[in-house]
Amino acid sequence: MAADCTWNGITLNGDVKVVESFGDIKVQIVTSFADLHVQNVTSFPDNCGQWRFVESFPDFTVQFVDSFPDITIEYVTSFPGVND
């Protein structure tokens, strides 16, 4: 994951759809030392790490996995973004 809040050219904020397979990004949820702090928002997911979960017209898709993730995330209520 890049410091500019992208992964393989995908900006890590915006509208996100959860899929069972073939997601753009394989994500593992952790409780510490995450690559990205994610804040679930209901509108304007404009900042790094702000995700709005949708069923249609996503900016990218994620597949939740238990092992071998592309990135790890931790859900937060404030201060989303790349974990330095």
ABEGO torsion letter per residue (X at the ends): XBAAGBBGGBBABEBBBBBABGBABBBBBBABGBABBBBBBABGBABBGBBBBBABGBABBBBBBABGBABBBBBBABGBEBBX
